[in-house]
């Protein structure tokens, strides 16, 4: 079965996902497009999906019989309404992060999916599909029960509009999800500390910052967020276990002896670092959508990430103090 996909939101990520589905992956085709800027949707139709219909609204796209499944790649504040509409229509839905902009919104999606009685939503946490993280998770079987995690998320620079809370909601959100998956564990508390700010930051952004998460099993996770590090885009993760230490592998790069130095190139763009994982996650979605369901990161994962994110922002405001992270009971649908 070829899954007929409708894409809501045809900006950079929506356009790239449409390209993947029509030109790289198997099992899907773009049949519908919608964007608040109709010209953007028309451009994707002209360049990538000439047979697609452009709809005035996301709701009209979801209701169309031309669409079997939905990709939500619009502005984050619109995600909740479109995902809820897709669930009501009984159509599988891939939603880029965030699932919703509040934990309450994400919980409404969880409740709607549970009431429907079947998984329909996959959240776009692509790191679970990255070869390095998959290998790291497998390695933990040999290094014994995890005790500590040391991690870093570094960007060379961020736009002027980037603020302190965005370091959680836009940046750390990936670590928040992937560590839950990596450790098969939930969070119970968060604490944020701030070193002195770097010279390249601005008045509305305290950078860098260190987020300490403690899990239900007692693992302590320290993650450095440094979004003006200047030298490149650098993701680090080291898990210390009872019997050994496992580290996330570096992206493949040619090591050179050149000009009297030993050199290794470092990536500067997040899209290059995780480009292959996007292909794998969307292929996983297409495979499940052909069966009328969803795979991969769940609505519950999106909700728990939102709960932890909210607590981390509270911890920023209560600098140095521990903030509890609630851990509600997981519905049976997501067991």
C-alpha positions as CSV (number, residue, x, y, z in Angstrom):
1,X,0.0,0.0,0.0
2,X,1.2,3.5,-0.9
3,X,0.3,5.8,2.0
4,X,-1.2,9.1,0.8
5,X,0.4,11.8,3.0
6,X,-0.8,15.3,3.7
7,X,1.8,17.8,4.9
8,X,0.7,20.7,7.2
9,X,3.4,23.3,7.3
10,X,5.7,23.6,4.3
11,X,8.6,25.6,5.8
12,X,12.1,24.2,5.9
13,X,11.4,21.0,7.7
14,X,8.1,20.3,6.0
15,X,9.6,20.9,2.6
16,X,12.5,18.6,3.4
17,X,10.2,15.8,4.7
18,X,8.1,16.1,1.6
19,X,11.2,15.7,-0.5
20,X,12.2,12.6,1.5
21,X,8.8,10.9,1.1
22,X,8.6,11.6,-2.7
23,X,12.2,11.2,-3.7
24,X,14.1,9.1,-1.1
25,X,11.8,6.8,0.8
26,X,9.4,4.0,-0.2
27,X,5.8,3.4,0.6
28,X,4.4,7.0,0.6
29,X,3.5,9.9,-1.7
30,X,2.6,13.5,-1.0
31,X,-1.1,14.1,-2.0
32,X,-1.9,17.2,0.0
33,X,-0.2,20.4,1.2
34,X,-1.3,23.2,3.5
35,X,0.4,26.3,4.9
36,X,-0.7,29.6,6.3
37,X,1.5,31.1,3.6
38,X,-0.2,29.5,0.6
39,X,2.7,30.5,-1.7
40,X,5.0,28.3,0.4
41,X,2.7,25.3,-0.2
42,X,2.4,26.1,-3.9
43,X,6.2,26.2,-4.2
44,X,6.5,22.7,-2.6
45,X,3.8,21.5,-5.0
46,X,5.7,22.9,-8.0
47,X,9.1,21.6,-6.9
48,X,8.4,18.3,-5.2
49,X,4.8,17.2,-5.3
50,X,3.1,18.3,-8.6
51,X,0.1,15.9,-8.1
52,X,-0.7,17.2,-4.6
53,X,-3.7,19.4,-3.8
54,X,-3.1,22.6,-1.9
55,X,-5.7,23.1,0.9
56,X,-6.6,26.4,2.6
57,X,-6.4,24.9,6.1
58,X,-4.9,22.0,7.9
59,X,-8.3,20.8,9.1
60,X,-9.6,20.6,5.5
61,X,-6.5,18.6,4.5
62,X,-7.0,16.2,7.4
63,X,-10.7,15.6,6.5
64,X,-9.9,15.0,2.8
65,X,-10.3,11.5,1.4
66,X,-7.1,12.1,-0.6
67,X,-5.2,11.7,2.7
68,X,-4.4,8.5,4.6
69,X,-1.9,10.0,7.1
70,X,-0.7,13.4,8.2
71,X,2.6,15.1,8.8
72,X,2.4,18.1,11.1
73,X,5.5,20.3,10.5
74,X,3.8,23.7,11.1
75,X,4.5,26.3,13.8
76,X,4.7,24.6,17.2
77,X,1.7,26.4,18.7
78,X,-0.5,24.8,16.0
79,X,0.6,21.2,16.6
80,X,-2.0,20.4,19.2
81,X,-5.0,21.3,17.1
82,X,-3.9,19.4,14.1
83,X,-2.8,16.3,16.0
84,X,-6.2,16.2,17.8
85,X,-8.0,16.6,14.4
86,X,-6.0,13.7,13.0
87,X,-6.8,11.5,15.9
88,X,-10.5,12.4,15.6
89,X,-10.3,11.4,11.9
90,X,-8.6,8.1,12.8
91,X,-5.5,9.0,10.6
92,X,-1.9,8.2,11.6
93,X,0.0,11.4,12.3
94,X,3.7,12.3,12.5
95,X,4.2,15.4,14.6
96,X,7.5,17.3,14.7
97,X,8.5,18.3,18.2
98,X,7.0,19.8,20.3
99,X,3.9,17.6,20.5
100,X,2.3,20.7,22.1
101,X,3.6,23.9,23.6
102,X,2.4,23.0,27.1
103,X,2.3,19.8,29.1
104,X,-1.5,20.3,29.4
105,X,-1.9,20.4,25.6
106,X,0.3,17.2,25.3
107,X,-1.9,15.5,27.9
108,X,-5.0,16.3,25.9
109,X,-3.5,14.5,22.9
110,X,-2.6,11.5,25.1
111,X,-6.2,11.4,26.5
112,X,-7.7,11.6,23.0
113,X,-5.4,8.8,21.7
114,X,-6.2,6.6,24.7
115,X,-9.9,7.2,24.1
116,X,-9.5,6.3,20.4
117,X,-8.0,3.0,21.6
118,X,-5.1,2.7,19.2
119,X,-1.8,4.4,18.6
120,X,-1.9,7.0,15.8
121,X,0.8,9.5,16.8
122,X,4.6,9.4,16.3
123,X,6.6,12.4,17.7
124,X,9.6,13.6,15.8
125,X,12.3,12.8,18.3
126,X,14.8,11.7,15.6
127,X,17.8,11.0,17.9
128,X,16.3,7.6,18.8
129,X,17.0,6.7,15.1
130,X,20.6,8.0,15.0
131,X,23.1,5.2,14.5
132,X,25.3,6.5,17.3
133,X,22.6,6.6,19.9
134,X,21.3,3.1,18.8
135,X,24.8,1.7,19.2
136,X,25.2,3.5,22.6
137,X,22.0,2.0,23.9
138,X,23.2,-1.5,22.8
139,X,26.5,-0.9,24.6
140,X,24.8,-0.3,27.9
141,X,24.1,-4.0,28.2
142,X,27.8,-4.5,28.7
143,X,28.7,-1.6,30.9
144,X,26.3,-2.5,33.7
145,X,23.6,-0.5,35.4
146,X,24.0,3.2,34.6
147,X,25.1,5.5,37.5
148,X,25.9,8.8,35.8
149,X,25.5,10.5,32.4
150,X,27.7,13.4,31.3
151,X,26.5,15.2,28.2
152,X,26.8,18.4,26.2
153,X,24.7,20.1,23.5
154,X,26.7,22.9,21.9
155,X,25.7,25.2,19.0
156,X,28.1,27.6,17.3
157,X,25.6,30.4,17.5
158,X,21.8,31.1,17.8
159,X,19.6,34.0,16.6
160,X,19.2,37.1,18.7
161,X,15.6,36.1,19.5
162,X,16.8,33.0,21.3
163,X,16.2,33.3,25.1
164,X,17.1,31.5,28.2
165,X,14.0,29.2,28.4
166,X,14.5,28.3,24.7
167,X,17.7,26.5,25.8
168,X,15.2,24.0,27.4
169,X,12.2,23.9,25.0
170,X,14.2,24.2,21.7
171,X,17.6,22.6,22.6
172,X,17.6,20.3,25.7
173,X,14.3,18.8,24.6
174,X,16.2,16.3,22.4
175,X,18.3,15.2,25.4
176,X,15.3,15.0,27.6
177,X,13.6,12.5,25.3
178,X,16.7,10.5,24.3
179,X,17.9,10.0,27.8
180,X,14.5,8.6,28.9
181,X,14.8,6.1,26.0
182,X,18.5,5.4,26.5
183,X,18.1,4.6,30.2
184,X,14.5,3.3,30.2
185,X,13.9,5.6,33.1
186,X,11.9,8.6,34.1
187,X,12.9,11.9,35.8
188,X,12.1,12.9,39.3
189,X,14.0,16.3,39.7
190,X,15.8,19.0,37.8
191,X,18.3,21.6,38.9
192,X,20.0,24.4,36.8
193,X,23.2,26.2,37.5
194,X,24.8,29.0,35.5
195,X,28.5,29.6,35.1
196,X,29.5,33.1,34.0
197,X,27.9,34.0,30.7
198,X,30.0,33.9,27.6
199,X,30.9,37.1,25.8
200,X,28.9,36.3,22.7
201,X,25.5,36.1,24.4
202,X,23.0,38.9,25.1
203,X,20.8,40.3,27.8
204,X,17.9,37.8,27.4
205,X,20.1,34.7,27.2
206,X,22.2,33.2,30.0
207,X,24.7,31.0,28.2
208,X,26.0,28.5,29.0
209,X,24.0,26.6,31.6
210,X,24.2,23.2,33.2
211,X,21.1,21.1,33.8
212,X,21.2,18.3,36.3
213,X,18.4,15.7,36.1
214,X,17.9,12.8,38.5
215,X,16.0,9.7,37.5
216,X,13.6,7.4,39.3
217,X,16.4,4.8,39.4
218,X,18.9,7.3,40.9
219,X,20.9,8.1,37.8
220,X,22.3,11.6,37.8
221,X,22.6,13.3,34.4
222,X,24.6,16.5,33.9
223,X,24.1,18.2,30.6
224,X,25.9,21.3,29.5
225,X,23.9,23.6,27.1
226,X,26.2,26.1,25.4
227,X,24.6,27.6,22.3
228,X,27.3,30.2,21.5
229,X,30.3,27.9,21.6
230,X,31.6,29.3,18.3
231,X,33.6,26.3,17.2
232,X,30.8,24.0,15.8
233,X,27.7,21.9,16.5
234,X,28.8,19.3,19.0
235,X,26.8,16.6,20.7
236,X,28.4,14.6,23.5
237,X,27.2,11.8,25.7
238,X,29.0,9.5,28.1
239,X,27.2,6.9,30.3
240,X,29.1,5.7,33.4
241,X,27.9,2.2,34.4
242,X,28.7,-0.3,37.2
243,X,31.2,-2.1,35.0
244,X,32.4,0.4,32.4
245,X,31.9,3.6,30.4
246,X,30.2,4.0,27.0
247,X,30.4,7.1,24.9
248,X,28.4,8.4,21.9
249,X,30.6,8.0,18.8
250,X,31.8,11.0,16.9
251,X,30.3,11.6,13.5
252,X,32.4,10.0,10.7
253,X,35.1,12.4,9.6
254,X,38.5,12.1,7.9
255,X,41.4,12.5,10.3
256,X,44.3,14.4,8.6
257,X,47.9,15.2,9.4
258,X,48.3,18.5,7.7
259,X,50.2,21.8,8.2
260,X,52.0,20.4,11.2
261,X,48.8,19.5,13.0
262,X,46.5,16.6,13.6
263,X,43.0,17.6,12.4
264,X,39.4,16.4,12.6
265,X,36.6,18.5,11.0
266,X,33.7,19.4,13.3
267,X,30.2,19.9,11.9
268,X,28.5,23.3,12.2
269,X,24.9,22.5,11.2
270,X,22.5,20.2,13.2
271,X,20.9,19.1,9.9
272,X,24.1,17.5,8.8
273,X,24.7,15.8,12.2
274,X,21.3,14.0,12.2
275,X,20.4,13.9,8.5
276,X,20.3,10.1,8.2
277,X,18.1,9.7,11.2
278,X,15.3,11.7,9.6
279,X,15.2,9.2,6.7
280,X,15.0,6.3,9.2
281,X,12.3,7.8,11.4
282,X,10.0,8.7,8.5
283,X,10.5,5.3,6.9
284,X,9.4,3.9,10.2
285,X,6.3,6.1,10.2
286,X,5.4,5.1,6.6
287,X,5.6,1.4,7.5
288,X,3.3,1.8,10.5
289,X,0.9,4.2,8.7
290,X,0.4,1.6,6.0
291,X,-1.1,-0.6,8.8
292,X,-3.2,2.3,10.1
293,X,-1.2,2.9,13.2
294,X,2.0,4.6,14.5
295,X,5.5,3.5,15.7
296,X,8.4,5.2,17.4
297,X,8.2,7.9,20.0
298,X,4.7,8.1,21.4
299,X,2.3,10.8,22.5
300,X,3.2,9.7,26.1
301,X,6.9,10.4,25.3
302,X,5.9,13.8,24.0
303,X,3.9,14.5,27.1
304,X,6.7,13.4,29.5
305,X,9.2,15.5,27.6
306,X,6.9,18.5,28.1
307,X,6.5,17.8,31.8
308,X,10.2,17.6,32.3
309,X,10.8,20.7,30.1
310,X,8.4,22.8,32.2
311,X,10.2,21.7,35.4
312,X,13.6,22.6,33.9
313,X,12.4,26.1,33.1
314,X,11.2,26.4,36.7
315,X,14.6,25.2,37.8
316,X,16.2,28.0,35.7
317,X,14.1,30.5,37.6
318,X,15.0,28.9,40.9
319,X,18.7,28.9,40.1
320,X,20.6,26.2,42.0
321,X,17.5,24.7,43.7
322,X,16.0,21.3,42.9
323,X,12.5,21.2,41.3
324,X,10.4,18.1,41.4
325,X,9.3,16.5,38.2
326,X,5.9,14.7,38.5
327,X,5.8,11.2,37.1
328,X,2.1,10.2,36.4
329,X,1.0,6.7,35.7
330,X,1.6,5.6,32.1
331,X,-1.6,4.5,30.3
332,X,-1.7,0.9,29.2
333,X,-1.8,2.0,25.5
334,X,1.9,3.0,25.9
335,X,3.1,0.1,28.0
